[in-house]
Amino acid sequence: MLGRLVLILLQIAIGYFGTPIITGQIPIPGAFSLFVYAAVAAIVIYLVGIIGALVLKDVGSPSPATLTSAVIFALLAAAIATWGPDLLPQIPWGKIPGRYLVLGAAILGYTIKK
């Protein structure tokens, strides 16, 4: 249980600091940059999960289906952050930045499938 908590905290920290560094090297202008950020965030979360499974006790190794789940959740969050304000303007979409929403969704997708 403690290993899973440490893994989630590592995923949050490395995803928060590492994903912008990686996506900064990919020149994608416009609204689709959030979708690239989502894919990279899901891959970073998955790789941290693999390394965490090797280092931490009581943490199982993630399967390829876990990567798929993390990518799907992150891309859905990117779609909601991109087109949500146009579809439902009465919801205050500006409260949570799109990158945080994508990162949280990638971690949630990893955790649910795990």
N, CA, C and O atoms as CSV, one atom per row, in Angstrom:
chain,resi,resn,atom,element,x,y,z
A,1,MET,N,N,0.821,-1.197,0.000
A,1,MET,CA,C,0.000,0.000,0.000
A,1,MET,C,C,0.864,1.259,0.000
A,1,MET,O,O,0.594,2.222,-0.719
A,2,LEU,N,N,1.909,1.225,0.825
A,2,LEU,CA,C,2.804,2.371,0.876
A,2,LEU,C,C,3.566,2.521,-0.445
A,2,LEU,O,O,3.828,3.636,-0.898
A,3,GLY,N,N,3.914,1.398,-1.048
A,3,GLY,CA,C,4.591,1.443,-2.344
A,3,GLY,C,C,3.734,2.090,-3.416
A,3,GLY,O,O,4.241,2.851,-4.240
A,4,ARG,N,N,2.429,1.793,-3.414
A,4,ARG,CA,C,1.514,2.394,-4.401
A,4,ARG,C,C,1.400,3.904,-4.188
A,4,ARG,O,O,1.345,4.666,-5.153
A,5,LEU,N,N,1.365,4.336,-2.923
A,5,LEU,CA,C,1.293,5.763,-2.624
A,5,LEU,C,C,2.560,6.477,-3.084
A,5,LEU,O,O,2.491,7.557,-3.671
A,6,VAL,N,N,3.705,5.878,-2.821
A,6,VAL,CA,C,4.968,6.463,-3.266
A,6,VAL,C,C,5.011,6.522,-4.792
A,6,VAL,O,O,5.483,7.503,-5.366
A,7,LEU,N,N,4.520,5.477,-5.441
A,7,LEU,CA,C,4.499,5.458,-6.908
A,7,LEU,C,C,3.612,6.571,-7.461
A,7,LEU,O,O,3.998,7.246,-8.416
A,8,ILE,N,N,2.449,6.769,-6.886
A,8,ILE,CA,C,1.551,7.832,-7.362
A,8,ILE,C,C,2.186,9.206,-7.153
A,8,ILE,O,O,2.094,10.072,-8.022
A,9,LEU,N,N,2.829,9.405,-6.005
A,9,LEU,CA,C,3.496,10.687,-5.759
A,9,LEU,C,C,4.658,10.905,-6.727
A,9,LEU,O,O,4.883,12.025,-7.187
A,10,LEU,N,N,5.392,9.844,-7.034
A,10,LEU,CA,C,6.462,9.948,-8.039
A,10,LEU,C,C,5.898,10.264,-9.417
A,10,LEU,O,O,6.465,11.070,-10.154
A,11,GLN,N,N,4.789,9.634,-9.764
A,11,GLN,CA,C,4.171,9.903,-11.065
A,11,GLN,C,C,3.708,11.349,-11.162
A,11,GLN,O,O,3.865,11.987,-12.203
A,12,ILE,N,N,3.144,11.861,-10.090
A,12,ILE,CA,C,2.702,13.261,-10.096
A,12,ILE,C,C,3.897,14.195,-10.264
A,12,ILE,O,O,3.874,15.096,-11.102
A,13,ALA,N,N,4.941,13.975,-9.464
A,13,ALA,CA,C,6.094,14.880,-9.500
A,13,ALA,C,C,6.840,14.803,-10.827
A,13,ALA,O,O,7.139,15.833,-11.430
A,14,ILE,N,N,7.141,13.604,-11.281
A,14,ILE,CA,C,7.899,13.472,-12.527
A,14,ILE,C,C,7.045,13.880,-13.723
A,14,ILE,O,O,7.557,14.474,-14.672
A,15,GLY,N,N,5.756,13.570,-13.689
A,15,GLY,CA,C,4.873,14.009,-14.765
A,15,GLY,C,C,4.742,15.521,-14.816
A,15,GLY,O,O,4.703,16.108,-15.897
A,16,TYR,N,N,4.673,16.155,-13.649
A,16,TYR,CA,C,4.515,17.608,-13.579
A,16,TYR,C,C,5.760,18.332,-14.084
A,16,TYR,O,O,5.659,19.321,-14.810
A,17,PHE,N,N,6.935,17.834,-13.696
A,17,PHE,CA,C,8.159,18.515,-14.085
A,17,PHE,C,C,8.764,17.987,-15.384
A,17,PHE,O,O,9.391,18.748,-16.121
A,18,GLY,N,N,8.587,16.700,-15.677
A,18,GLY,CA,C,9.235,16.104,-16.832
A,18,GLY,C,C,8.501,16.278,-18.148
A,18,GLY,O,O,9.128,16.457,-19.192
A,19,THR,N,N,7.181,16.228,-18.106
A,19,THR,CA,C,6.407,16.310,-19.343
A,19,THR,C,C,6.575,17.648,-20.059
A,19,THR,O,O,6.730,17.648,-21.280
A,20,PRO,N,N,6.553,18.798,-19.361
A,20,PRO,CA,C,6.780,20.057,-20.095
A,20,PRO,C,C,8.163,20.155,-20.724
A,20,PRO,O,O,8.331,20.794,-21.763
A,21,ILE,N,N,9.158,19.522,-20.095
A,21,ILE,CA,C,10.501,19.547,-20.671
A,21,ILE,C,C,10.518,18.764,-21.984
A,21,ILE,O,O,11.100,19.212,-22.972
A,22,ILE,N,N,9.884,17.607,-21.990
A,22,ILE,CA,C,9.863,16.776,-23.194
A,22,ILE,C,C,9.032,17.428,-24.292
A,22,ILE,O,O,9.457,17.476,-25.446
A,23,THR,N,N,7.851,17.930,-23.941
A,23,THR,CA,C,6.997,18.538,-24.965
A,23,THR,C,C,7.547,19.879,-25.456
A,23,THR,O,O,7.166,20.348,-26.529
A,24,GLY,N,N,8.427,20.489,-24.690
A,24,GLY,CA,C,9.063,21.717,-25.149
A,24,GLY,C,C,9.968,21.490,-26.348
A,24,GLY,O,O,10.281,22.427,-27.083
A,25,GLN,N,N,10.387,20.250,-26.544
A,25,GLN,CA,C,11.251,19.907,-27.666
A,25,GLN,C,C,10.465,19.543,-28.925
A,25,GLN,O,O,11.052,19.353,-29.991
A,26,ILE,N,N,9.141,19.445,-28.807
A,26,ILE,CA,C,8.285,19.066,-29.941
A,26,ILE,C,C,7.525,20.314,-30.407
A,26,ILE,O,O,6.666,20.800,-29.672
A,27,PRO,N,N,7.805,20.843,-31.583
A,27,PRO,CA,C,7.147,22.072,-32.030
A,27,PRO,C,C,5.765,21.798,-32.648
A,27,PRO,O,O,5.653,21.576,-33.854
A,28,ILE,N,N,4.733,21.815,-31.825
A,28,ILE,CA,C,3.356,21.657,-32.298
A,28,ILE,C,C,2.588,22.915,-31.882
A,28,ILE,O,O,2.271,23.073,-30.703
A,29,PRO,N,N,2.286,23.802,-32.814
A,29,PRO,CA,C,1.540,25.016,-32.461
A,29,PRO,C,C,0.033,24.758,-32.434
A,29,PRO,O,O,-0.462,23.796,-33.021
A,30,GLY,N,N,-0.663,25.623,-31.752
A,30,GLY,CA,C,-2.116,25.582,-31.785
A,30,GLY,C,C,-2.740,24.732,-30.696
A,30,GLY,O,O,-2.094,24.356,-29.717
A,31,ALA,N,N,-4.027,24.438,-30.898
A,31,ALA,CA,C,-4.804,23.729,-29.898
A,31,ALA,C,C,-4.416,22.260,-29.781
A,31,ALA,O,O,-4.692,21.629,-28.760
A,32,PHE,N,N,-3.787,21.713,-30.803
A,32,PHE,CA,C,-3.437,20.290,-30.755
A,32,PHE,C,C,-2.192,20.015,-29.927
A,32,PHE,O,O,-1.819,18.857,-29.740
A,33,SER,N,N,-1.546,21.058,-29.431
A,33,SER,CA,C,-0.386,20.840,-28.572
A,33,SER,C,C,-0.799,20.162,-27.269
A,33,SER,O,O,0.000,19.441,-26.670
A,34,LEU,N,N,-2.029,20.384,-26.825
A,34,LEU,CA,C,-2.509,19.719,-25.613
A,34,LEU,C,C,-2.673,18.216,-25.833
A,34,LEU,O,O,-2.503,17.434,-24.898
A,35,PHE,N,N,-2.999,17.808,-27.049
A,35,PHE,CA,C,-3.121,16.383,-27.349
A,35,PHE,C,C,-1.744,15.709,-27.374
A,35,PHE,O,O,-1.601,14.570,-26.929
A,36,VAL,N,N,-0.750,16.401,-27.884
A,36,VAL,CA,C,0.612,15.875,-27.840
A,36,VAL,C,C,1.078,15.803,-26.386
A,36,VAL,O,O,1.710,14.829,-25.978
A,37,TYR,N,N,0.765,16.836,-25.611
A,37,TYR,CA,C,1.088,16.841,-24.185
A,37,TYR,C,C,0.426,15.653,-23.486
A,37,TYR,O,O,1.034,15.029,-22.616
A,38,ALA,N,N,-0.811,15.340,-23.860
A,38,ALA,CA,C,-1.525,14.215,-23.253
A,38,ALA,C,C,-0.844,12.888,-23.553
A,38,ALA,O,O,-0.684,12.052,-22.664
A,39,ALA,N,N,-0.445,12.694,-24.798
A,39,ALA,CA,C,0.218,11.442,-25.164
A,39,ALA,C,C,1.560,11.308,-24.463
A,39,ALA,O,O,1.898,10.232,-23.971
A,40,VAL,N,N,2.322,12.381,-24.414
A,40,VAL,CA,C,3.626,12.340,-23.745
A,40,VAL,C,C,3.445,12.131,-22.246
A,40,VAL,O,O,4.202,11.376,-21.637
A,41,ALA,N,N,2.456,12.785,-21.641
A,41,ALA,CA,C,2.213,12.616,-20.204
A,41,ALA,C,C,1.861,11.173,-19.874
A,41,ALA,O,O,2.336,10.633,-18.875
A,42,ALA,N,N,1.039,10.550,-20.697
A,42,ALA,CA,C,0.667,9.155,-20.445
A,42,ALA,C,C,1.873,8.233,-20.566
A,42,ALA,O,O,2.012,7.289,-19.788
A,43,ILE,N,N,2.736,8.494,-21.525
A,43,ILE,CA,C,3.937,7.665,-21.680
A,43,ILE,C,C,4.891,7.869,-20.510
A,43,ILE,O,O,5.490,6.908,-20.028
A,44,VAL,N,N,5.041,9.103,-20.049
A,44,VAL,CA,C,5.899,9.373,-18.895
A,44,VAL,C,C,5.350,8.679,-17.646
A,44,VAL,O,O,6.110,8.083,-16.883
A,45,ILE,N,N,4.045,8.754,-17.437
A,45,ILE,CA,C,3.430,8.098,-16.287
A,45,ILE,C,C,3.643,6.595,-16.358
A,45,ILE,O,O,3.932,5.962,-15.343
A,46,TYR,N,N,3.506,6.026,-17.530
A,46,TYR,CA,C,3.710,4.590,-17.712
A,46,TYR,C,C,5.166,4.195,-17.444
A,46,TYR,O,O,5.420,3.192,-16.778
A,47,LEU,N,N,6.113,4.969,-17.953
A,47,LEU,CA,C,7.523,4.660,-17.736
A,47,LEU,C,C,7.912,4.787,-16.267
A,47,LEU,O,O,8.714,3.999,-15.765
A,48,VAL,N,N,7.353,5.766,-15.585
A,48,VAL,CA,C,7.592,5.882,-14.143
A,48,VAL,C,C,7.006,4.675,-13.425
A,48,VAL,O,O,7.581,4.197,-12.447
A,49,GLY,N,N,5.868,4.179,-13.901
A,49,GLY,CA,C,5.271,2.986,-13.315
A,49,GLY,C,C,6.139,1.756,-13.513
A,49,GLY,O,O,6.258,0.933,-12.606
A,50,ILE,N,N,6.747,1.620,-14.683
A,50,ILE,CA,C,7.634,0.482,-14.939
A,50,ILE,C,C,8.871,0.550,-14.050
A,50,ILE,O,O,9.259,-0.449,-13.443
A,51,ILE,N,N,9.487,1.723,-13.973
A,51,ILE,CA,C,10.682,1.876,-13.139
A,51,ILE,C,C,10.318,1.723,-11.660
A,51,ILE,O,O,11.067,1.121,-10.891
A,52,GLY,N,N,9.169,2.269,-11.269
A,52,GLY,CA,C,8.727,2.115,-9.890
A,52,GLY,C,C,8.455,0.668,-9.520
A,52,GLY,O,O,8.694,0.265,-8.381
A,53,ALA,N,N,7.959,-0.116,-10.463
A,53,ALA,CA,C,7.713,-1.538,-10.201
A,53,ALA,C,C,9.022,-2.288,-9.991
A,53,ALA,O,O,9.060,-3.273,-9.253
A,54,LEU,N,N,10.083,-1.836,-10.626
A,54,LEU,CA,C,11.379,-2.478,-10.438
A,54,LEU,C,C,12.019,-2.107,-9.109
A,54,LEU,O,O,12.728,-2.916,-8.510
A,55,VAL,N,N,11.772,-0.891,-8.646
A,55,VAL,CA,C,12.448,-0.383,-7.455
A,55,VAL,C,C,11.635,-0.607,-6.182
A,55,VAL,O,O,12.186,-1.005,-5.156
A,56,LEU,N,N,10.341,-0.355,-6.243
A,56,LEU,CA,C,9.503,-0.408,-5.047
A,56,LEU,C,C,8.981,-1.818,-4.791
A,56,LEU,O,O,8.725,-2.580,-5.723
A,57,LYS,N,N,8.829,-2.145,-3.525
A,57,LYS,CA,C,8.244,-3.433,-3.153
A,57,LYS,C,C,6.723,-3.335,-3.233
A,57,LYS,O,O,6.157,-2.250,-3.098
A,58,ASP,N,N,6.080,-4.447,-3.449
A,58,ASP,CA,C,4.613,-4.561,-3.477
A,58,ASP,C,C,3.959,-3.737,-4.580
A,58,ASP,O,O,2.779,-3.402,-4.481
A,59,VAL,N,N,4.699,-3.412,-5.613
A,59,VAL,CA,C,4.138,-2.697,-6.763
A,59,VAL,C,C,4.341,-3.588,-7.982
A,59,VAL,O,O,5.468,-3.908,-8.359
A,60,GLY,N,N,3.232,-3.977,-8.585
A,60,GLY,CA,C,3.312,-4.843,-9.759
A,60,GLY,C,C,3.680,-4.079,-11.011
A,60,GLY,O,O,3.488,-2.866,-11.099
A,61,SER,N,N,4.201,-4.793,-11.962
A,61,SER,CA,C,4.582,-4.194,-13.240
A,61,SER,C,C,3.336,-3.923,-14.081
A,61,SER,O,O,2.455,-4.779,-14.162
A,62,PRO,N,N,3.247,-2.754,-14.706
A,62,PRO,CA,C,2.068,-2.457,-15.523
A,62,PRO,C,C,2.105,-3.206,-16.855
A,62,PRO,O,O,3.171,-3.515,-17.389
A,63,SER,N,N,0.925,-3.482,-17.367
A,63,SER,CA,C,0.804,-4.179,-18.647
A,63,SER,C,C,0.679,-3.150,-19.788
A,63,SER,O,O,0.489,-1.963,-19.525
A,64,PRO,N,N,0.781,-3.589,-21.023
A,64,PRO,CA,C,0.548,-2.662,-22.142
A,64,PRO,C,C,-0.884,-2.092,-22.146
A,64,PRO,O,O,-1.113,-0.994,-22.652
A,65,ALA,N,N,-1.830,-2.832,-21.587
A,65,ALA,CA,C,-3.196,-2.310,-21.483
A,65,ALA,C,C,-3.258,-1.107,-20.536
A,65,ALA,O,O,-4.122,-0.242,-20.677
A,66,THR,N,N,-2.345,-1.061,-19.583
A,66,THR,CA,C,-2.277,0.091,-18.682
A,66,THR,C,C,-1.847,1.338,-19.445
A,66,THR,O,O,-2.375,2.425,-19.209
A,67,LEU,N,N,-0.896,1.187,-20.353
A,67,LEU,CA,C,-0.483,2.317,-21.189
A,67,LEU,C,C,-1.636,2.784,-22.060
A,67,LEU,O,O,-1.856,3.986,-22.211
A,68,THR,N,N,-2.367,1.851,-22.629
A,68,THR,CA,C,-3.512,2.199,-23.472
A,68,THR,C,C,-4.555,2.965,-22.669
A,68,THR,O,O,-5.099,3.964,-23.141
A,69,SER,N,N,-4.831,2.502,-21.469
A,69,SER,CA,C,-5.807,3.165,-20.613
A,69,SER,C,C,-5.358,4.579,-20.251
A,69,SER,O,O,-6.163,5.510,-20.277
A,70,ALA,N,N,-4.091,4.742,-19.916
A,70,ALA,CA,C,-3.579,6.064,-19.565
A,70,ALA,C,C,-3.649,7.017,-20.756
A,70,ALA,O,O,-3.996,8.187,-20.596
A,71,VAL,N,N,-3.322,6.523,-21.945
A,71,VAL,CA,C,-3.374,7.371,-23.147
A,71,VAL,C,C,-4.815,7.769,-23.464
A,71,VAL,O,O,-5.082,8.925,-23.794
A,72,ILE,N,N,-5.739,6.821,-23.365
A,72,ILE,CA,C,-7.144,7.118,-23.667
A,72,ILE,C,C,-7.702,8.151,-22.688
A,72,ILE,O,O,-8.363,9.106,-23.096
A,73,PHE,N,N,-7.433,7.956,-21.401
A,73,PHE,CA,C,-7.936,8.913,-20.416
A,73,PHE,C,C,-7.332,10.295,-20.638
A,73,PHE,O,O,-8.038,11.300,-20.552
A,74,ALA,N,N,-6.028,10.354,-20.925
A,74,ALA,CA,C,-5.369,11.644,-21.140
A,74,ALA,C,C,-5.907,12.342,-22.392
A,74,ALA,O,O,-6.118,13.554,-22.380
A,75,LEU,N,N,-6.128,11.588,-23.467
A,75,LEU,CA,C,-6.663,12.197,-24.692
A,75,LEU,C,C,-8.104,12.660,-24.512
A,75,LEU,O,O,-8.503,13.686,-25.063
A,76,LEU,N,N,-8.882,11.905,-23.742
A,76,LEU,CA,C,-10.251,12.351,-23.439
A,76,LEU,C,C,-10.237,13.644,-22.626
A,76,LEU,O,O,-11.047,14.540,-22.862
A,77,ALA,N,N,-9.322,13.737,-21.678
A,77,ALA,CA,C,-9.203,14.962,-20.887
A,77,ALA,C,C,-8.757,16.131,-21.758
A,77,ALA,O,O,-9.215,17.258,-21.570
A,78,ALA,N,N,-7.867,15.867,-22.710
A,78,ALA,CA,C,-7.438,16.928,-23.627
A,78,ALA,C,C,-8.609,17.391,-24.502
A,78,ALA,O,O,-8.752,18.583,-24.773
A,79,ALA,N,N,-9.440,16.449,-24.940
A,79,ALA,CA,C,-10.610,16.817,-25.740
A,79,ALA,C,C,-11.599,17.641,-24.915
A,79,ALA,O,O,-12.171,18.609,-25.413
A,80,ILE,N,N,-11.795,17.260,-23.671
A,80,ILE,CA,C,-12.698,18.025,-22.802
A,80,ILE,C,C,-12.146,19.421,-22.553
A,80,ILE,O,O,-12.891,20.400,-22.589
A,81,ALA,N,N,-10.842,19.519,-22.299
A,81,ALA,CA,C,-10.240,20.832,-22.050
A,81,ALA,C,C,-10.249,21.707,-23.305
A,81,ALA,O,O,-10.345,22.931,-23.207
A,82,THR,N,N,-10.150,21.092,-24.470
A,82,THR,CA,C,-10.092,21.867,-25.712
A,82,THR,C,C,-11.477,22.309,-26.173
A,82,THR,O,O,-11.689,23.482,-26.484
A,83,TRP,N,N,-12.415,21.372,-26.216
A,83,TRP,CA,C,-13.732,21.690,-26.775
A,83,TRP,C,C,-14.838,21.823,-25.734
A,83,TRP,O,O,-15.969,22.154,-26.089
A,84,GLY,N,N,-14.550,21.582,-24.490
A,84,GLY,CA,C,-15.559,21.696,-23.444
A,84,GLY,C,C,-16.152,23.089,-23.287
A,84,GLY,O,O,-17.370,23.218,-23.161
A,85,PRO,N,N,-15.321,24.146,-23.289
A,85,PRO,CA,C,-15.888,25.491,-23.153
A,85,PRO,C,C,-16.837,25.882,-24.281
A,85,PRO,O,O,-17.744,26.687,-24.065
A,86,ASP,N,N,-16.649,25.332,-25.474
A,86,ASP,CA,C,-17.554,25.642,-26.581
A,86,ASP,C,C,-18.871,24.882,-26.463
A,86,ASP,O,O,-19.925,25.390,-26.844
A,87,LEU,N,N,-18.804,23.671,-25.937
A,87,LEU,CA,C,-20.009,22.844,-25.835
A,87,LEU,C,C,-20.872,23.201,-24.629
A,87,LEU,O,O,-22.098,23.240,-24.725
A,88,LEU,N,N,-20.233,23.458,-23.508
A,88,LEU,CA,C,-20.956,23.782,-22.271
A,88,LEU,C,C,-20.377,25.054,-21.653
A,88,LEU,O,O,-19.550,24.970,-20.745
A,89,PRO,N,N,-20.789,26.212,-22.118
A,89,PRO,CA,C,-20.181,27.454,-21.633
A,89,PRO,C,C,-20.569,27.805,-20.190
A,89,PRO,O,O,-19.917,28.653,-19.581
A,90,GLN,N,N,-21.607,27.180,-19.628
A,90,GLN,CA,C,-22.023,27.520,-18.277
A,90,GLN,C,C,-21.130,26.907,-17.198
A,90,GLN,O,O,-21.212,27.299,-16.034
A,91,ILE,N,N,-20.275,25.946,-17.575
A,91,ILE,CA,C,-19.344,25.339,-16.627
A,91,ILE,C,C,-18.069,26.179,-16.604
A,91,ILE,O,O,-17.542,26.527,-17.660
A,92,PRO,N,N,-17.561,26.513,-15.399
A,92,PRO,CA,C,-16.329,27.336,-15.324
A,92,PRO,C,C,-15.085,26.508,-15.642
A,92,PRO,O,O,-14.443,25.973,-14.738
A,93,TRP,N,N,-14.747,26.405,-16.923
A,93,TRP,CA,C,-13.645,25.558,-17.377
A,93,TRP,C,C,-12.287,26.111,-17.004
A,93,TRP,O,O,-11.313,25.358,-16.980
A,94,GLY,N,N,-12.185,27.386,-16.714
A,94,GLY,CA,C,-10.889,28.000,-16.440
A,94,GLY,C,C,-10.330,27.715,-15.063
A,94,GLY,O,O,-9.209,28.123,-14.761
A,95,LYS,N,N,-11.077,27.029,-14.225
A,95,LYS,CA,C,-10.605,26.759,-12.857
A,95,LYS,C,C,-9.422,25.800,-12.822
A,95,LYS,O,O,-8.518,25.971,-12.004
A,96,ILE,N,N,-9.409,24.806,-13.684
A,96,ILE,CA,C,-8.317,23.834,-13.734
A,96,ILE,C,C,-7.637,23.969,-15.101
A,96,ILE,O,O,-8.286,23.800,-16.133
A,97,PRO,N,N,-6.344,24.268,-15.114
A,97,PRO,CA,C,-5.643,24.344,-16.409
A,97,PRO,C,C,-5.671,23.002,-17.136
A,97,PRO,O,O,-5.692,21.947,-16.503
A,98,GLY,N,N,-5.670,23.048,-18.445
A,98,GLY,CA,C,-5.772,21.845,-19.262
A,98,GLY,C,C,-4.646,20.853,-19.027
A,98,GLY,O,O,-4.870,19.644,-19.073
A,99,ARG,N,N,-3.445,21.345,-18.775
A,99,ARG,CA,C,-2.310,20.439,-18.560
A,99,ARG,C,C,-2.461,19.658,-17.257
A,99,ARG,O,O,-2.092,18.486,-17.192
A,100,TYR,N,N,-2.992,20.289,-16.237
A,100,TYR,CA,C,-3.212,19.572,-14.971
A,100,TYR,C,C,-4.315,18.537,-15.136
A,100,TYR,O,O,-4.231,17.437,-14.589
A,101,LEU,N,N,-5.336,18.888,-15.882
A,101,LEU,CA,C,-6.427,17.955,-16.133
A,101,LEU,C,C,-5.926,16.731,-16.896
A,101,LEU,O,O,-6.307,15.602,-16.588
A,102,VAL,N,N,-5.083,16.957,-17.878
A,102,VAL,CA,C,-4.525,15.864,-18.676
A,102,VAL,C,C,-3.624,14.980,-17.821
A,102,VAL,O,O,-3.709,13.754,-17.899
A,103,LEU,N,N,-2.773,15.578,-17.016
A,103,LEU,CA,C,-1.877,14.810,-16.164
A,103,LEU,C,C,-2.661,13.979,-15.148
A,103,LEU,O,O,-2.347,12.810,-14.926
A,104,GLY,N,N,-3.663,14.574,-14.542
A,104,GLY,CA,C,-4.500,13.833,-13.595
A,104,GLY,C,C,-5.249,12.691,-14.264
A,104,GLY,O,O,-5.395,11.616,-13.683
A,105,ALA,N,N,-5.719,12.916,-15.471
A,105,ALA,CA,C,-6.438,11.854,-16.187
A,105,ALA,C,C,-5.507,10.713,-16.583
A,105,ALA,O,O,-5.913,9.552,-16.564
A,106,ALA,N,N,-4.267,11.027,-16.940
A,106,ALA,CA,C,-3.302,9.977,-17.275
A,106,ALA,C,C,-2.994,9.117,-16.055
A,106,ALA,O,O,-2.901,7.894,-16.157
A,107,ILE,N,N,-2.837,9.760,-14.907
A,107,ILE,CA,C,-2.582,9.014,-13.668
A,107,ILE,C,C,-3.805,8.205,-13.287
A,107,ILE,O,O,-3.674,7.067,-12.836
A,108,LEU,N,N,-4.983,8.764,-13.458
A,108,LEU,CA,C,-6.213,8.037,-13.157
A,108,LEU,C,C,-6.361,6.823,-14.073
A,108,LEU,O,O,-6.720,5.742,-13.607
A,109,GLY,N,N,-6.089,6.988,-15.367
A,109,GLY,CA,C,-6.143,5.869,-16.294
A,109,GLY,C,C,-5.155,4.785,-15.951
A,109,GLY,O,O,-5.460,3.599,-16.077
A,110,TYR,N,N,-3.956,5.182,-15.512
A,110,TYR,CA,C,-2.949,4.205,-15.082
A,110,TYR,C,C,-3.430,3.463,-13.847
A,110,TYR,O,O,-3.301,2.241,-13.763
A,111,THR,N,N,-3.977,4.188,-12.901
A,111,THR,CA,C,-4.398,3.581,-11.639
A,111,THR,C,C,-5.614,2.669,-11.811
A,111,THR,O,O,-5.684,1.609,-11.188
A,112,ILE,N,N,-6.550,3.064,-12.632
A,112,ILE,CA,C,-7.763,2.250,-12.838
A,112,ILE,C,C,-7.418,0.924,-13.497
A,112,ILE,O,O,-7.920,-0.119,-13.077
A,113,LYS,N,N,-6.580,0.944,-14.511
A,113,LYS,CA,C,-6.256,-0.280,-15.220
A,113,LYS,C,C,-5.311,-1.150,-14.418
A,113,LYS,O,O,-5.296,-2.369,-14.591
A,114,LYS,N,N,-4.538,-0.558,-13.562
A,114,LYS,CA,C,-3.583,-1.312,-12.767
A,114,LYS,C,C,-4.323,-2.280,-11.905
A,114,LYS,O,O,-3.706,-3.027,-11.145
